[in-house]
Amino acid sequence: MRLDKYLKVSRIIKRRTIAKEVADKGRIKVNGILAKSSTDLKNGDEVEIRFGNKLLTVKVLEMKDSTKKEDALKMYEILSEIRIAENEENEYSTNQ
């Protein structure tokens, strides 16, 4: 499944267009590699997303074409959720 669709269906990001923008700006890594919105995800992949000053890392558990709000949480496991300082944020973008 495409990265942008997965982020929308799992409700990690509310709209697919926003998920596409975030990925295309270089703020998402899959298994440590910079990802595009069209990157194909598989079960077991680790997805790292930078939201402003927050870094969220999740593990893909399930793929579904659509899901109810309650079931969306079963699609992934949160591995870490950390706040990053401004100097670390700049470091993230230079390590792309």
C-alpha positions as CSV (number, residue, x, y, z in Angstrom):
1,M,0.0,0.0,0.0
2,R,1.2,3.5,-0.8
3,L,2.6,5.5,2.2
4,D,0.2,8.4,1.8
5,K,-2.8,6.1,1.7
6,Y,-1.6,4.1,4.7
7,L,-1.1,7.3,6.8
8,K,-4.7,8.4,6.0
9,V,-6.4,5.1,6.5
10,S,-4.6,4.5,9.8
11,R,-5.5,8.0,10.8
12,I,-1.9,9.0,11.7
13,I,-2.5,11.9,9.3
14,K,-6.1,13.0,8.7
15,R,-6.0,13.7,5.0
16,R,-4.2,12.0,2.2
17,T,-3.2,15.3,0.5
18,I,-1.5,16.4,3.8
19,A,0.3,13.0,4.0
20,K,1.5,13.4,0.5
21,E,2.8,17.0,1.2
22,V,4.6,15.8,4.4
23,A,6.3,12.9,2.6
24,D,7.3,15.0,-0.4
25,K,8.9,17.6,1.9
26,G,11.3,14.9,3.1
27,R,9.8,14.6,6.6
28,I,9.1,10.8,6.5
29,K,11.6,7.9,6.6
30,V,10.7,4.2,6.1
31,N,13.2,1.8,7.6
32,G,15.7,4.7,7.9
33,I,15.4,5.7,4.3
34,L,13.9,9.0,3.1
35,A,10.4,8.1,1.6
36,K,8.1,9.6,-1.0
37,S,4.3,9.5,-0.9
38,S,4.4,6.6,-3.4
39,T,6.7,4.4,-1.3
40,D,5.2,0.9,-1.0
41,L,4.7,-0.1,2.7
42,K,4.7,-3.7,4.0
43,N,3.9,-5.2,7.4
44,G,6.8,-4.8,9.8
45,D,8.1,-1.5,8.2
46,E,9.2,1.2,10.6
47,V,7.9,4.7,9.6
48,E,9.4,7.8,11.2
49,I,7.4,11.1,10.7
50,R,8.5,14.5,11.7
51,F,5.7,16.8,12.7
52,G,7.2,20.2,13.6
53,N,8.9,19.6,16.9
54,K,7.7,16.0,17.3
55,L,9.2,12.8,16.0
56,L,6.9,9.9,15.8
57,T,8.1,6.3,15.0
58,V,5.5,3.6,14.3
59,K,5.7,0.0,13.2
60,V,3.2,-1.1,10.5
61,L,1.1,-4.1,11.8
62,E,-1.7,-4.3,9.3
63,M,-2.8,-3.1,5.9
64,K,-6.5,-2.2,5.2
65,D,-8.1,-0.3,2.4
66,S,-10.5,1.3,4.8
67,T,-11.2,1.1,8.5
68,K,-13.3,2.4,11.4
69,K,-11.8,4.9,13.8
70,E,-11.6,2.3,16.6
71,D,-9.8,-0.2,14.4
72,A,-7.3,2.3,13.0
73,L,-5.1,2.0,16.1
74,K,-4.6,-1.7,15.4
75,M,-2.9,-0.9,12.1
76,Y,0.3,0.3,13.8
77,E,2.3,0.2,17.0
78,I,3.9,3.4,18.4
79,L,7.6,2.7,19.0
80,S,8.5,6.2,20.1
81,E,7.2,9.7,20.3
82,I,9.7,12.4,21.2
83,R,10.0,16.1,21.1
84,I,13.0,17.5,19.3
85,A,14.7,20.8,20.0
86,E,15.2,23.3,17.3
87,N,18.9,22.5,16.8
88,E,18.1,18.8,16.4
89,E,15.3,19.7,13.9
90,N,17.9,21.4,11.7
91,E,20.2,18.4,12.1
92,Y,17.4,16.0,10.9
93,S,16.9,18.0,7.7
94,T,20.6,18.0,6.9
95,N,21.0,14.3,7.4
96,Q,18.6,13.5,4.5
